[in-house]
Amino acid sequence: MRSLMLSLACLAVLAGPAALATPPASSSFTPIGVLNPATPYSEVRAISPDGQFVVGGSRATTGLTAPFLWTGAGSMQALPSPGNMSAWANGVDVRPAVNEIVIAAQVGSSGQRYNAPLGGSGPLSGTWTSLLPAGDCWIDGYNTLATHTSGDKYYIAGSSPNNCAAALYRYRGSSTQDDYWGMSSRLGGLTSAASTGACVGFDYGGTYADTRPIYVVPPSGAVVIPSLSPERTGGMGLGISNNAQYATGYAYANSTDTHAFRWLVDSPTADHLMPFSGDIWSAGLDVADGGTVVGWTYGQPTGQRAVLWDTTGLWGSTSGAILVQDRLAALGLDVSQWAVLTEVVAISADGLTIAGNGIWAADGSIRGWVATIPEPTAGLLILLGGSLAGACRRRRPAVGIVAG
């Protein structure tokens, strides 16, 4: 990511003043709303890798929680009812090859997928299909669905809690079929999927007879994500970057002391992401392609708060936990309607858009929100122009955009 930022900056500096004249885009912070103001509640569970679509659940006029789709261009929209039961959408992506949106959801006690066109009749004209094995799967993580890099299929991370012979599944689908892959030797579940089909999740076998975070590449199998210390061997994988290069979640030494981690795949160790100063718990829920982790931190008397850990410089210059509510306020965004932002559950692949949940000050209800910051802009390039010019000239023969 730093290489990408430097390359973009060099291109602009070398292009001259005209390239630096574009005014910077503005940041934004938007409550996503609720379906039924009489009984307000909404919860974000996923964002598409491009940051354009947000899904989750919101209480409808029926009293049930209904899956919703939200885009920056409009308000929250209820997806067609998947049945007479509460449901939460928890994965979303686009299949460019067929101009289709795909959504994963937990409907009652079964996992389902939703397919709809992006053009023509539009994303609210789709249908629900039960995932295999019917009535015996669970899709209950964050960002559970990812489209394959070629756009011709997609993956949904889940588990089969009632089938102890093969309890760990990676769901995948094409335009004509669904099938699943299970790990008969390890009980557990998958929580989040990447565009390569790799997933993260958990199995049982940790020191404390609870769970261990795992990284799975079907059909090769699973590896246990390195522990943060000899004491922190338990935990759970909760998020994976869309490019499958990073994983996050939490590790613990005991049931009252969980800490977030970030793992660069194949590294011998994981990064220990400490809670915000003074807090005792933290968890990573999702991670961008460049390694920015989002999640929550918890302590007393402050309670749970939304945080991110960013080493790319997009959101901050510190390597420690950044309170999202404070950071948004520092960007000049109005967060006064919120008592507290409690968690960030999703981040776009480029790290510029985040989505999460919080407590609405007026009535104490749980509601979702989305925030976006601009890409490195003209103001930054002007500030850095002088110091970058020499480095850029030295790099010029090899100028290129390289994801780091």
C-alpha positions in Angstrom: 0.0 0.0 0.0 2.8 2.4 0.8 4.4 1.6 -2.6 1.0 2.3 -4.2 0.7 5.6 -2.5 4.3 6.6 -3.4 3.8 5.6 -7.0 0.6 7.7 -7.3 2.3 10.6 -5.6 5.3 10.4 -7.9 3.1 10.3 -11.0 1.4 13.5 -9.9 4.5 15.3 -8.8 6.3 14.5 -12.0 3.3 15.5 -14.1 3.6 19.1 -12.7 1.2 21.7 -11.3 -1.7 20.7 -13.4 -1.8 17.3 -11.8 -1.8 18.9 -8.4 -4.6 21.3 -9.0 -7.6 18.9 -8.4 -9.3 19.8 -5.1 -9.4 16.9 -2.6 -12.6 14.9 -2.3 -14.4 15.2 1.0 -14.9 12.6 3.7 -18.3 11.4 4.6 -20.1 9.8 7.6 -23.7 8.5 7.0 -26.2 6.8 9.3 -27.8 4.0 7.2 -31.2 4.4 8.9 -33.8 1.8 9.8 -36.7 0.1 8.1 -39.3 0.8 10.8 -38.9 4.1 12.8 -41.5 2.8 15.3 -39.1 0.1 16.4 -35.7 1.3 15.3 -32.9 -1.2 14.9 -30.4 -1.8 12.2 -27.1 -3.8 12.2 -24.4 -3.8 9.5 -22.9 -7.1 8.8 -20.9 -6.7 5.5 -19.6 -4.4 2.8 -18.7 -5.2 -0.8 -15.0 -5.1 -1.5 -15.5 -2.0 -3.7 -17.3 -0.2 -0.9 -20.5 0.3 -2.9 -22.9 -2.0 -1.1 -23.7 -2.6 2.6 -25.9 -5.3 4.0 -27.3 -6.4 7.3 -30.6 -6.7 9.2 -33.2 -4.2 10.3 -36.4 -4.6 12.2 -39.4 -4.4 9.8 -43.1 -3.5 10.4 -43.8 -7.2 10.8 -41.7 -7.3 14.0 -39.1 -9.6 12.3 -35.6 -8.6 11.4 -35.4 -8.3 7.6 -32.2 -8.4 5.5 -31.5 -5.0 3.8 -29.3 -3.6 1.0 -27.9 -0.1 1.3 -26.0 1.9 -1.3 -24.5 5.4 -1.0 -26.9 6.5 -3.8 -30.0 5.9 -1.8 -31.6 4.8 1.5 -31.9 1.4 3.1 -34.0 -1.1 1.0 -35.5 -4.2 2.4 -34.7 -7.3 0.4 -37.5 -9.6 -0.6 -38.6 -11.7 2.4 -36.8 -15.0 2.6 -39.6 -16.5 4.7 -41.6 -15.8 7.8 -38.6 -15.6 10.1 -35.9 -13.1 11.0 -32.9 -12.9 8.8 -29.6 -11.0 8.6 -27.6 -10.5 5.4 -23.9 -10.9 6.1 -22.1 -11.1 2.8 -22.3 -9.1 -0.4 -20.3 -8.8 -3.7 -20.8 -8.3 -7.4 -20.2 -10.8 -10.2 -19.1 -8.5 -13.0 -19.1 -11.4 -15.6 -22.9 -11.6 -15.4 -23.7 -8.1 -13.9 -25.2 -9.7 -10.8 -25.2 -8.9 -7.1 -24.9 -11.8 -4.7 -25.8 -11.8 -1.0 -25.4 -14.4 1.7 -27.8 -14.5 4.7 -28.6 -16.4 7.8 -32.4 -17.1 7.7 -33.7 -18.7 10.8 -31.4 -21.8 11.2 -30.3 -22.1 7.6 -27.9 -20.3 5.3 -29.3 -18.9 2.0 -27.9 -17.0 -1.0 -29.6 -14.2 -3.0 -28.9 -13.5 -6.7 -30.3 -10.5 -8.5 -29.4 -8.4 -11.6 -27.7 -5.0 -11.2 -29.4 -3.7 -14.4 -32.9 -4.2 -15.8 -35.2 -5.3 -13.0 -32.6 -4.4 -10.4 -31.2 -5.8 -7.2 -34.5 -6.1 -5.4 -35.9 -8.5 -8.0 -33.8 -11.5 -6.9 -34.6 -14.8 -5.3 -33.4 -16.8 -2.3 -31.9 -20.3 -2.6 -31.1 -22.5 0.4 -27.4 -23.5 0.7 -26.5 -27.1 0.9 -27.0 -29.2 2.9 -30.5 -27.8 3.2 -31.5 -27.0 6.7 -28.1 -27.9 8.1 -25.8 -24.9 7.6 -25.0 -21.7 9.4 -23.9 -18.5 7.8 -23.3 -16.2 10.7 -20.0 -14.3 10.4 -19.2 -10.9 8.9 -18.3 -10.5 5.3 -19.1 -14.1 4.6 -19.3 -13.8 0.8 -16.7 -13.0 -1.9 -16.8 -13.2 -5.7 -14.0 -15.1 -7.4 -11.3 -13.0 -9.0 -12.6 -14.0 -12.4 -16.2 -13.0 -11.4 -17.6 -16.3 -12.6 -18.4 -17.8 -9.1 -18.5 -16.9 -5.5 -17.7 -18.3 -2.1 -19.7 -18.3 1.1 -18.1 -19.2 4.5 -20.2 -21.2 6.9 -20.5 -24.3 8.9 -22.8 -27.3 9.5 -23.4 -27.5 13.3 -25.5 -30.7 13.1 -23.1 -32.7 10.9 -20.2 -33.7 13.1 -18.6 -35.8 10.4 -18.0 -32.7 8.2 -18.7 -29.6 10.2 -16.5 -27.1 8.3 -17.7 -25.8 5.0 -16.8 -23.5 2.3 -19.8 -22.8 0.1 -19.2 -21.9 -3.6 -21.5 -21.4 -6.5 -21.7 -20.9 -10.2 -24.7 -19.9 -12.3 -25.9 -23.5 -12.3 -24.9 -25.2 -9.1 -24.0 -25.0 -5.4 -21.8 -27.4 -3.7 -19.7 -27.4 -0.5 -16.5 -28.6 0.9 -16.1 -30.0 4.4 -13.3 -30.9 6.8 -14.3 -34.1 8.4 -11.1 -34.2 10.6 -11.7 -30.8 12.3 -14.9 -29.5 13.9 -15.5 -25.8 13.7 -16.7 -23.2 11.3 -15.8 -20.6 8.7 -16.6 -17.0 9.3 -15.3 -15.0 6.3 -14.3 -15.6 2.7 -11.8 -14.1 0.2 -11.9 -13.8 -3.6 -9.5 -16.7 -3.9 -11.8 -19.1 -2.0 -9.5 -18.9 1.1 -11.4 -18.5 4.4 -10.8 -17.9 8.1 -12.6 -19.4 11.0 -12.0 -21.7 14.0 -11.6 -25.2 15.1 -11.4 -26.9 18.5 -8.0 -27.9 20.0 -6.6 -24.9 21.8 -5.0 -25.1 25.2 -8.2 -24.0 26.9 -10.3 -26.6 25.1 -12.1 -23.9 23.3 -11.3 -22.6 19.8 -8.2 -21.8 17.7 -8.1 -19.3 14.7 -7.5 -21.1 11.4 -6.8 -20.1 7.8 -8.3 -22.5 5.2 -7.4 -23.0 1.5 -9.8 -25.7 0.2 -9.0 -28.4 -0.8 -5.6 -28.2 0.8 -6.9 -27.8 4.3 -6.4 -25.6 7.3 -3.4 -24.2 9.2 -3.6 -22.8 12.7 -2.8 -19.1 12.7 0.3 -18.5 14.8 -0.5 -17.6 18.4 0.4 -14.2 19.8 2.3 -15.8 22.7 2.6 -19.1 24.5 -0.3 -18.1 26.6 -2.5 -16.8 23.8 -3.2 -20.1 21.9 -7.0 -19.9 21.8 -9.0 -17.6 19.7 -11.0 -17.2 16.4 -10.4 -16.0 12.9 -13.1 -13.5 12.0 -11.9 -11.5 9.0 -9.9 -12.1 5.8 -8.7 -9.5 3.2 -10.3 -9.8 -0.2 -6.9 -10.6 -1.7 -6.5 -13.4 0.9 -3.2 -11.9 2.1 -4.2 -10.9 5.7 -6.3 -12.5 8.4 -7.6 -11.0 11.6 -9.7 -12.0 14.7 -8.8 -12.4 18.3 -6.6 -14.5 20.6 -6.9 -15.0 24.3 -5.1 -16.2 27.4 -8.3 -16.7 29.3 -11.9 -15.9 28.8 -11.6 -12.4 30.1 -8.6 -11.2 28.1 -9.0 -11.2 24.3 -6.7 -9.2 22.0 -6.9 -8.6 18.3 -4.3 -9.9 15.8 -3.3 -9.3 12.2 -1.6 -12.1 10.4 0.2 -11.8 7.0 -0.3 -15.2 5.5 2.6 -17.5 5.8 4.4 -15.3 8.3 5.8 -17.2 11.3 4.1 -14.8 13.8 1.0 -12.6 14.0 0.9 -8.9 14.9 -0.5 -8.2 18.4 -3.1 -5.5 18.1 -3.5 -4.1 21.6 -6.7 -2.6 22.8 -7.0 1.2 23.0 -5.0 2.6 25.9 -6.6 1.6 29.2 -8.9 -1.0 27.7 -8.5 -4.8 28.3 -10.3 -6.5 25.3 -10.1 -6.0 21.6 -11.1 -7.9 18.4 -10.4 -7.6 14.7 -13.5 -8.2 12.5 -12.2 -7.4 9.0 -9.0 -6.4 7.2 -8.3 -4.4 4.0 -6.0 -5.6 1.3 -3.3 -3.3 2.6 -3.5 -4.6 6.2 -5.8 -2.0 7.9 -7.7 -3.9 10.6 -11.1 -2.8 12.0 -13.0 -4.0 15.0 -13.7 -3.0 18.6 -12.0 -2.3 21.9 -13.5 -2.7 25.4 -12.8 -1.4 28.9 -14.4 0.1 31.9 -16.1 2.5 32.4 -16.0 3.4 28.7 -17.6 0.2 27.4 -17.2 -1.1 23.8 -15.9 1.3 21.1 -15.1 1.1 17.4 -11.4 1.1 16.5 -9.1 0.5 13.7 -5.4 -0.4 13.5 -3.7 1.2 10.5 -0.1 0.9 9.4 -0.7 2.4 5.9 -1.2 6.0 7.0 -4.7 6.3 5.4 -6.5 6.7 8.7 -3.7 7.8 11.0 0.0 7.8 11.7 0.0 5.7 14.8 0.4 1.9 14.9 -1.8 1.6 17.9 -5.6 1.5 18.1 -7.4 4.5 16.7 -10.9 5.4 18.1 -13.0 5.8 15.0 -15.5 8.2 16.5 -12.6 10.6 17.5 -11.0 10.2 14.1 -14.2 11.0 12.2 -14.7 14.1 14.4 -11.1 15.2 13.7 -12.0 15.0 10.0 -14.8 17.5 10.6 -17.6 15.0 10.3 -20.7 15.3 12.6 -20.9 12.4 15.0 -23.0 14.3 17.5 -26.1 12.1 16.9 -24.4 9.1 18.3 -23.9 8.2 21.9 -21.0 5.9 20.8 -19.8 4.1 17.8 -19.4 0.5 19.1 -17.7 -1.5 16.3 -16.4 -1.5 12.8 -17.4 -4.7 11.1 -16.3 -4.2 7.5 -13.7 -2.3 5.4 -13.5 -2.0 1.7 -10.5 -3.7 -0.1 -8.8 -0.3 -0.6 -9.2 0.7 3.0 -11.1 3.9 2.3 -14.6 2.9 3.4 -15.6 1.4 6.7 -19.0 0.3 8.0 -20.2 -0.5 11.5 -22.7 0.0 14.3 -23.3 2.3 17.2 -25.8 3.6 19.7 -28.1 6.3 18.5 -28.2 9.0 21.1 -31.9 10.0 20.7 -33.4 6.7 21.6 -30.6 4.3 22.5 -31.2 2.0 19.5 -28.5 0.1 17.7 -28.0 1.5 14.2 -25.5 1.1 11.4 -23.3 3.6 9.7 -20.9 4.0 6.8 -17.8 6.3 6.6 -15.5 7.1 3.7 -12.3 9.0 3.4 -10.8 10.2 0.1 -7.8 8.7 -1.6 -4.5 10.5 -1.1 -5.3 13.8 -2.7 -3.9 17.0 -4.1 -3.5 18.6 -0.7 -1.2 15.7 0.4 0.7 15.8 -2.8 1.3 19.5 -2.6 2.6 19.1 1.0 4.9 16.2 -0.1 5.8 17.6 -3.5 9.2 19.0 -2.5 10.4 16.0 -0.6 9.0 13.6 -3.1 10.5 15.2 -6.2 14.0 13.9 -5.7 12.8 10.4 -4.8 10.5 10.3 -7.7 13.2 11.3 -10.2 15.4 8.6 -8.9 12.5 6.1 -9.2 11.3 7.3 -12.6 12.9 4.6 -14.7 10.9 2.0 -12.7 7.7 4.0 -12.1 4.8 1.6 -11.6 1.9 0.9 -9.3 2.9 -1.9 -7.0 0.6 -3.1 -4.2 2.7 -3.5 -1.1 
